């Protein structure tokens, strides 16, 4: 009995299962009754599968074509502005501050049209398989696609009336519906947002400008792309040939494009190489997209003119005596450049890459670089191109040897750089212009005005002597006798500021020694150079904050200003190295100043500085009672007395102290020797006379031996 009940239960279960299967079969048309013969059904299924395969293949081909060309099919590229990358045309989506993004509706329409054309052109692949038993009504072909940012696919519906052996396709097989996996929609949304950001925020321009300012140095110690700097040596020159500029700019761009990070904050400054960051695009991030930057095929910067930065500006001494003068050039070099960037985004589902392009334009003026507008591209360029005159200049040293690497500039345009024969050839502006020829800071430079008809010549650049300037002061004292209260008394006085009139006989003592005062020596020959004995390492930078300096500034009190200057006065050096005064004949003027800026000494002379000059001794005659300015009479007196002592103001050899006496007898000569200790040292003349027996020649020799004083008797 139990067995019978079990069998009945199994039968009921099977009946129920069969009922469910039949229900779903009929509702899903799996086993629905079809008016078509089974052979026709099978053929339609085969045709359906072939069409789906054809549609997917065509859609993938259209997708690859449109991703390769930035959303445009090849048929729509004519008239577009773009670049070539991997031998494929890539259109601009953004240029400078403007965008040219293909509308999404257009992309959809193009895709549908291209797929329609593909089906029309390849339907024969299906008909060849099935023969005349299958027909397609291409006049009613219609394609619809669905692309969205958030979808990882493109849904495709193709309406193409189809008959097999005269029977229309069953509804379950028609219209043809399929999809292809792709991130095309997401990539389009990124590319659209990013192009808008590039036009608005100009990321690439800003990043590139920053990289230019961080340009690495070349062998000459200056950046490959000089921007802001200071040249401290006369004749110092920065020269960058056109090919060097082009290579450096390309290197800067490649560095910039390969050091951009996505979806992160900009890193703070560190010792690591400079990187840039884009935190989001249009407020969104796309972390699953692989984004890269590229330069187009065969891209090179085309730079036609070199960069020449020279230090020919002589900075004159300022009012304050503590400002050291030298050849100093502050330069600001800017660059205008444009370059295209191809942005690639890898479609991890279709395995294709989506490419679109951006045009970067950096404009500039004399002071800075900035993101520019495309309408200004090329503006102001070509000023040094198409020059109608030519120059052939030869540059040699003082021995006639050619100088290779010298740079010539005529007017506003560089002429070029000299070859191994010292020849510079190049186009120049016609007419009369300024000619500058520079080699390096070890050589003088040419600064003159010539005409383009007379420029072809040989120009000699002389080595700048590497010399040491030694600062000396010359105490000039007159000694003699004056009648005071009826008695002759021996006195000494500064001849250029004293008030006594000495009686005969007298002697003039010119003693050379080191100076503790500030000395400024000006060499002038059209240009002006200043040598000073200031010790720059001992400058008191905070002295101007003192109470005395503040009161000097506020009330202009003379005593406070003098106190301020004494506080700020630096120490002085006995000698300084000078490597910026070229070989020339100069008018040389010296001013000696006390810490209170009173004028304590002066000279003026003419002197030739030669290539091989090693040492220059500057002997500045000093007065004992300085004032704020020496009178012309005092200056004339100092010059006269220095000449009387046969001391040259400027000499390439150290000179001796002098005594010039109007009468050479034992008494006066013994007194000369008494000056060995100081001008105030006296000895008993009769004791000296007793010791030396009043031999004039012996006393003169003693003066030379013991005191280093040369005696001249007049």
Secondary structure, DSSP 8 states (H G I E B T S, - for coil): -HHHHHHHHHHHHHHHHHHHHHHHHHHTTSS---SS-HHHHHHHHHHHHHHHHHHHHHHHHHHHHHHHTTT--GGG-TT--EEEETTEEEEEEEETTEE----HHHHHHHHHHHHHHHHHHHTHHHHHHHGGGEEE-GGG-EEEEE--TT-SEEEEEEE--EEETTEE--GGG-SEEEEEE--HHHHHHHHHHHHHHHHHH-HHHHHHHHHHHT--B-TTSSBTT--EEEE-STT-EEEE-HHHHHHHHHHHHHHHHTSEEESS------SS---EEE--BTTB--TT-EEEEE--TT------S-EEEE---B----SSTT----B-EEEE----EEEEEEEEEE-TTT--EEEEEEEEEEEE-SS-EEE--GGGTTTTTTTTSS-SEEEEEEEE-TTS-B-TT-EEEETTEEEEE--TTSEEEEEE-SSEEEEEEE--TTB--EEEEEETTT--SEEE--B---EEEEEEEEEEEEEEEEEETTEEEEEEEETTT-----EEEEEEEEEEEE--SEEEEEEESSSEEEEE-B-GGG--TTGGGSHHHHHHHHH--HHHHHHHHHHH---B-SEEEE----SEEEEEEEEEE-TT--EEEEEEEEEEE-TT--EEEEEEEEEEEEESS--HHHHHHHHHHHHHTT--SEESS---EEEEES---HHHHHHHHGGGT-TT----HHHHHHHHTT-HHHHHHHIIIII-EEEEE-
